[in-house]
Amino acid sequence: MAEHQGLMMQRFLSAFGWRHEGAANAALLGLPAIWFACLYLAAIGALLITSFWTVDSLSGDLIPGFSFTNFQQLLADPIYTKIGLRTIGIAAAVTITDIVLAWPVAFAMVRLAGPRLRAALMAMVMVPLWSSYLARVYAWRLILAHDGLLNWGLAEIGLPGLHIGYSNWAMWIVFSYLWLPFMILPVAAAVERIPPSLLEASADLGEHGLATFRRVILPMALPGMVAGAIFTFSLTLGDYVTPMLVGGEGSDFIGNVVYSNVGVTNNIPFAAAYAVLPLGVMGVFLLVARRMGAFDAL
């Protein structure tokens, strides 16, 4: 009897979902939407609210309220402006570098390589993601140090050392290496979705390789490239470990200031106010990408 009732209920729900597609979709997405709203959006809301609070100078207690003191301090001090520009600039440089490096690998992996070579290239892209983040950063720290592997190799062939360890150049190189797989994989997936017939049609019309790439491949793969850019740009923008390990004096990122204000000075409202900057930058980035039509094919 219970099994019969369960079967009847299942048929009723199936028929109801078929007749009311909107209700079925709402039921399907209800729990994920609630989870997203409660955990993700609520956390961002708490961050925005806390950024307007202040800290009592004597007791160190948080004072809830609505004050622009933290934002005024950020705008008044040129050090924080310089740190913000450095963070955004290196994040943009890393994104552009990864785009340039990812395209040849992704295109060769999808369009040129055979099954075995393609599997090998995919493994080479994925293997670094299976290792520890800190291990990879420390490895590059040893390579780029003043007495590291890079300068030793240059000295062996009679070239002067570069001495780029513990600098913004070192951070640019390490970040580009760390996030490169996050650019290769979306670009490769986007290139794979391009019908080969379009490339053949372009060749039949007399277009050479560069023109085909510019007029056919690049526009159709733009959503994948934008998805990779979102990863590389946002991951660099919010990082604070790599600047601590491979950056030198004057290489702080926004994340380092947030970390020091939370863990050292216990000025959580000021840290929250500074953390709003990456959120705003990513919001502008996504709006520009949307206006370019990068999300139309997603």
RODO-2510 file (C-alpha; in nm, 4 decimals, decimal comma):
residues 298
     n   res          X          Y          Z
     1     m     0,0000     0,0000     0,0000
     2     a     0,2778     0,2390     0,0929
     3     e     0,4641     0,1579    -0,2280
     4     h     0,1490     0,2231    -0,4318
     5     q     0,0980     0,5595    -0,2610
     6     g     0,4600     0,6525    -0,3223
     7     l     0,4282     0,5612    -0,6902
     8     m     0,1113     0,7677    -0,7202
     9     m     0,2803     1,0667    -0,5550
    10     q     0,5769     1,0331    -0,7896
    11     r     0,3459     1,0303    -1,0929
    12     f     0,1543     1,3288    -0,9580
    13     l     0,4731     1,5317    -0,9051
    14     s     0,6012     1,4325    -1,2490
    15     a     0,2750     1,5398    -1,4152
    16     f     0,2656     1,8615    -1,2134
    17     g     0,6214     1,9450    -1,3136
    18     w     0,5440     1,8766    -1,6802
    19     r     0,2398     2,1070    -1,6756
    20     h     0,4021     2,3789    -1,4624
    21     e     0,7578     2,4068    -1,5880
    22     g     0,8248     2,7243    -1,3930
    23     a     0,7288     2,5651    -1,0613
    24     a     0,9442     2,2619    -1,1376
    25     n     1,2470     2,4822    -1,2114
    26     a     1,1853     2,6824    -0,8938
    27     a     1,1725     2,3631    -0,6864
    28     l     1,4888     2,2359    -0,8511
    29     l     1,6846     2,5573    -0,7987
    30     g     1,5274     2,6510    -0,4651
    31     l     1,7794     2,4897    -0,2313
    32     p     2,0910     2,6009    -0,4251
    33     a     1,9485     2,9525    -0,4430
    34     i     1,8850     2,9572    -0,0679
    35     w     2,2357     2,8280    -0,0013
    36     f     2,3842     3,0908    -0,2337
    37     a     2,1842     3,3721    -0,0711
    38     c     2,2553     3,2666     0,2876
    39     l     2,6258     3,1885     0,2583
    40     y     2,7629     3,3946    -0,0287
    41     l     2,5454     3,7040    -0,0593
    42     a     2,5042     3,7301     0,3169
    43     a     2,8821     3,7265     0,3618
    44     i     2,9253     4,0056     0,1055
    45     g     2,6459     4,2013     0,2733
    46     a     2,8141     4,1634     0,6116
    47     l     3,1408     4,2835     0,4559
    48     l     2,9739     4,5966     0,3155
    49     i     2,7972     4,6722     0,6432
    50     t     3,1124     4,6252     0,8501
    51     s     3,3071     4,8625     0,6252
    52     f     3,1004     5,1518     0,7640
    53     w     3,1704     5,0625     1,1275
    54     t     3,4511     5,2098     1,3365
    55     v     3,6810     5,0934     1,6145
    56     d     3,7052     5,2518     1,9581
    57     s     4,0584     5,3906     1,9911
    58     l     4,0812     5,3070     2,3634
    59     s     3,9098     4,9712     2,4056
    60     g     3,9452     4,8410     2,0494
    61     d     3,5782     4,7418     2,0451
    62     l     3,3770     4,7596     1,7252
    63     i     3,1292     5,0470     1,7074
    64     p     2,8361     4,9681     1,4749
    65     g     2,7064     5,2642     1,2785
    66     f     2,7306     5,4388     0,9453
    67     s     3,0511     5,6304     0,8866
    68     f     3,2725     5,7007     0,5865
    69     t     3,5826     5,7277     0,8063
    70     n     3,7467     5,4154     0,6696
    71     f     3,6917     5,5143     0,3069
    72     q     3,8151     5,8678     0,3756
    73     q     4,1315     5,7220     0,5267
    74     l     4,1849     5,5055     0,2203
    75     l     4,1449     5,8012    -0,0162
    76     a     4,3556     6,0381     0,1928
    77     d     4,6605     5,8125     0,2257
    78     p     4,8557     5,7765    -0,1029
    79     i     5,0118     5,4520     0,0207
    80     y     4,6810     5,2686    -0,0034
    81     t     4,6179     5,4154    -0,3487
    82     k     4,9593     5,2939    -0,4621
    83     i     4,8959     4,9455    -0,3218
    84     g     4,5581     4,9304    -0,4937
    85     l     4,7031     5,0371    -0,8295
    86     r     4,9869     4,7877    -0,7924
    87     t     4,7418     4,5057    -0,7226
    88     i     4,5158     4,5925    -1,0159
    89     g     4,8106     4,6499    -1,2507
    90     i     4,9805     4,3177    -1,1772
    91     a     4,6459     4,1361    -1,1967
    92     a     4,5886     4,2866    -1,5420
    93     a     4,9444     4,2030    -1,6528
    94     v     4,9047     3,8429    -1,5347
    95     t     4,5741     3,8106    -1,7205
    96     i     4,7204     3,9414    -2,0470
    97     t     5,0275     3,7187    -2,0094
    98     d     4,8168     3,4089    -1,9487
    99     i     4,5972     3,4875    -2,2504
   100     v     4,9051     3,5092    -2,4739
   101     l     5,0541     3,1878    -2,3319
   102     a     4,7281     2,9920    -2,3217
   103     w     4,6203     3,0345    -2,6842
   104     p     4,9021     2,8344    -2,8514
   105     v     4,8736     2,5538    -2,5953
   106     a     4,4927     2,5389    -2,6091
   107     f     4,4765     2,5515    -2,9900
   108     a     4,7482     2,2884    -3,0329
   109     m     4,5856     2,0648    -2,7747
   110     v     4,2428     2,0792    -2,9404
   111     r     4,3105     2,1205    -3,3134
   112     l     4,6613     1,9932    -3,3856
   113     a     4,7501     1,7189    -3,1376
   114     g     4,6537     1,3560    -3,1810
   115     p     4,4738     1,1617    -2,9076
   116     r     4,7914     1,0575    -2,7236
   117     l     4,9622     1,3945    -2,7463
   118     r     4,6397     1,5663    -2,6458
   119     a     4,6147     1,3482    -2,3345
   120     a     4,9785     1,4235    -2,2530
   121     l     4,9254     1,7986    -2,2913
   122     m     4,6143     1,7844    -2,0777
   123     a     4,8076     1,5985    -1,8088
   124     m     5,0864     1,8574    -1,8209
   125     v     4,8298     2,1322    -1,7698
   126     m     4,6525     1,9528    -1,4851
   127     v     4,9493     1,8129    -1,2902
   128     p     5,0502     2,1484    -1,1323
   129     l     4,6973     2,1832    -0,9949
   130     w     4,7391     1,8558    -0,8068
   131     s     5,0428     1,9826    -0,6131
   132     s     5,0468     2,2154    -0,3165
   133     y     5,0048     2,5865    -0,3854
   134     l     5,2753     2,6702    -0,1298
   135     a     5,5145     2,4130    -0,2766
   136     r     5,4847     2,5725    -0,6200
   137     v     5,5394     2,9227    -0,4804
   138     y     5,8428     2,8128    -0,2784
   139     a     5,9833     2,6354    -0,5852
   140     w     5,9680     2,9586    -0,7824
   141     r     6,1167     3,1414    -0,4848
   142     l     6,4214     2,9140    -0,5075
   143     i     6,4413     2,9586    -0,8846
   144     l     6,4217     3,3406    -0,8822
   145     a     6,6327     3,4079    -0,5708
   146     h     6,9557     3,6042    -0,6137
   147     d     7,1574     3,2832    -0,5693
   148     g     6,8863     3,0650    -0,7202
   149     l     6,8674     2,8321    -1,0160
   150     l     6,7978     3,1051    -1,2749
   151     n     7,1038     3,3168    -1,1971
   152     w     7,3191     3,0044    -1,1606
   153     g     7,2149     2,8875    -1,5070
   154     l     7,2820     3,2280    -1,6603
   155     a     7,6258     3,2399    -1,4971
   156     e     7,7092     2,8954    -1,6353
   157     i     7,6569     3,0153    -1,9931
   158     g     7,8386     3,3443    -1,9351
   159     l     7,5401     3,5774    -1,9035
   160     p     7,4835     3,8273    -1,6209
   161     g     7,2244     3,7472    -1,3565
   162     l     6,8793     3,9029    -1,3762
   163     h     6,8306     3,9471    -1,0005
   164     i     6,4536     3,9696    -1,0209
   165     g     6,3878     3,7753    -0,7017
   166     y     6,1725     3,9425    -0,4355
   167     s     6,0310     4,2033    -0,6701
   168     n     5,7168     4,2869    -0,8646
   169     w     5,8691     4,1046    -1,1632
   170     a     5,8939     3,7888    -0,9546
   171     m     5,5282     3,8207    -0,8511
   172     w     5,4238     3,8670    -1,2142
   173     i     5,6094     3,5513    -1,3202
   174     v     5,4835     3,3389    -1,0305
   175     f     5,1220     3,4532    -1,0653
   176     s     5,1311     3,3894    -1,4412
   177     y     5,2522     3,0358    -1,3759
   178     l     5,0050     2,9657    -1,0962
   179     w     4,6901     3,0672    -1,2849
   180     l     4,7877     2,9614    -1,6385
   181     p     4,5869     2,6334    -1,6230
   182     f     4,2767     2,8356    -1,5317
   183     m     4,3159     3,0161    -1,8647
   184     i     4,4156     2,7192    -2,0810
   185     l     4,1208     2,4984    -1,9878
   186     p     3,8368     2,7474    -2,0664
   187     v     4,0045     2,8583    -2,3893
   188     a     4,0548     2,4965    -2,4974
   189     a     3,6909     2,4168    -2,4218
   190     a     3,5782     2,7204    -2,6238
   191     v     3,7997     2,6318    -2,9207
   192     e     3,6743     2,2735    -2,9133
   193     r     3,3156     2,3955    -2,9564
   194     i     3,3990     2,5749    -3,2833
   195     p     3,2735     2,3629    -3,5771
   196     p     3,5626     2,2568    -3,8051
   197     s     3,3410     2,3393    -4,1019
   198     l     3,3742     2,7108    -4,0236
   199     l     3,7515     2,6893    -4,0391
   200     e     3,7296     2,4981    -4,3670
   201     a     3,4891     2,7573    -4,5072
   202     s     3,7245     3,0360    -4,4113
   203     a     4,0126     2,8593    -4,5866
   204     d     3,7960     2,8004    -4,8967
   205     l     3,7217     3,1732    -4,9091
   206     g     4,0934     3,2460    -4,9227
   207     e     4,1523     3,3655    -4,5670
   208     h     4,4980     3,2915    -4,4301
   209     g     4,5588     3,1572    -4,0816
   210     l     4,5868     3,4919    -3,9026
   211     a     4,2705     3,6293    -4,0602
   212     t     4,0803     3,3114    -3,9729
   213     f     4,1959     3,3393    -3,6147
   214     r     4,0975     3,7055    -3,5917
   215     r     3,7583     3,6827    -3,7659
   216     v     3,6371     3,3326    -3,6802
   217     i     3,8212     3,1651    -3,3937
   218     l     3,8741     3,4623    -3,1609
   219     p     3,5128     3,5921    -3,1636
   220     m     3,3679     3,2448    -3,1096
   221     a     3,6178     3,1605    -2,8336
   222     l     3,5742     3,4965    -2,6602
   223     p     3,3426     3,3609    -2,3852
   224     g     3,6002     3,1008    -2,2856
   225     m     3,8763     3,3596    -2,2861
   226     v     3,6680     3,5932    -2,0697
   227     a     3,5935     3,3062    -1,8296
   228     g     3,9667     3,2397    -1,7975
   229     a     4,0340     3,6121    -1,7526
   230     i     3,7828     3,6239    -1,4680
   231     f     3,9713     3,3422    -1,2956
   232     t     4,3213     3,4835    -1,3439
   233     f     4,2277     3,8426    -1,2671
   234     s     4,0202     3,7697    -0,9569
   235     l     4,2623     3,5121    -0,8143
   236     t     4,5533     3,7541    -0,8484
   237     l     4,3474     4,0417    -0,7138
   238     g     4,2636     3,8599    -0,3905
   239     d     4,5930     3,6826    -0,3239
   240     y     4,8197     3,7769    -0,0354
   241     v     5,0400     3,4677     0,0134
   242     t     5,2496     3,5040    -0,3028
   243     p     5,3389     3,8711    -0,2333
   244     m     5,4500     3,7659     0,1153
   245     l     5,6766     3,4887    -0,0160
   246     v     5,8211     3,6200    -0,3446
   247     g     5,7536     3,9935    -0,3250
   248     g     6,0118     4,2289    -0,1841
   249     e     5,9890     4,5567     0,0011
   250     g     5,7032     4,7646    -0,1350
   251     s     5,5267     4,4678    -0,2965
   252     d     5,2213     4,4541    -0,0740
   253     f     4,8841     4,3723    -0,2267
   254     i     4,5385     4,4679    -0,1057
   255     g     4,5147     4,1263     0,0576
   256     n     4,8273     4,1924     0,2638
   257     v     4,6778     4,5135     0,4028
   258     v     4,3516     4,3348     0,4810
   259     y     4,5419     4,0526     0,6523
   260     s     4,7509     4,2875     0,8660
   261     n     4,4484     4,4923     0,9728
   262     v     4,2516     4,1803     1,0684
   263     g     4,5261     3,9800     1,2359
   264     v     4,7623     4,2457     1,3705
   265     t     4,5827     4,5717     1,4429
   266     n     4,2343     4,4146     1,4724
   267     n     4,0838     4,6941     1,2631
   268     i     3,8218     4,4820     1,0921
   269     p     3,6101     4,7743     0,9583
   270     f     3,9095     4,9260     0,7804
   271     a     4,0015     4,5858     0,6359
   272     a     3,6430     4,5421     0,5167
   273     a     3,6476     4,8861     0,3530
   274     y     3,9679     4,8029     0,1651
   275     a     3,8283     4,4629     0,0661
   276     v     3,5388     4,6422    -0,1052
   277     l     3,7828     4,7715    -0,3691
   278     p     3,8458     4,4305    -0,5355
   279     l     3,4704     4,3664    -0,5378
   280     g     3,4119     4,6955    -0,7163
   281     v     3,6912     4,6308    -0,9643
   282     m     3,5530     4,2859    -1,0478
   283     g     3,2048     4,4348    -1,0857
   284     v     3,3355     4,6860    -1,3417
   285     f     3,5294     4,4090    -1,5161
   286     l     3,2179     4,1945    -1,5513
   287     l     3,0100     4,4883    -1,6761
   288     v     3,2666     4,5689    -1,9453
   289     a     3,2791     4,2035    -2,0493
   290     r     2,9015     4,1957    -2,0713
   291     r     2,8869     4,5090    -2,2856
   292     m     3,1416     4,3479    -2,5203
   293     g     2,8983     4,0599    -2,5646
   294     a     3,1339     3,8071    -2,4094
   295     f     2,8525     3,6315    -2,2210
   296     d     2,6084     3,6019    -2,5100
   297     a     2,7272     3,2563    -2,6094
   298     l     2,7536     3,1213    -2,2540
***
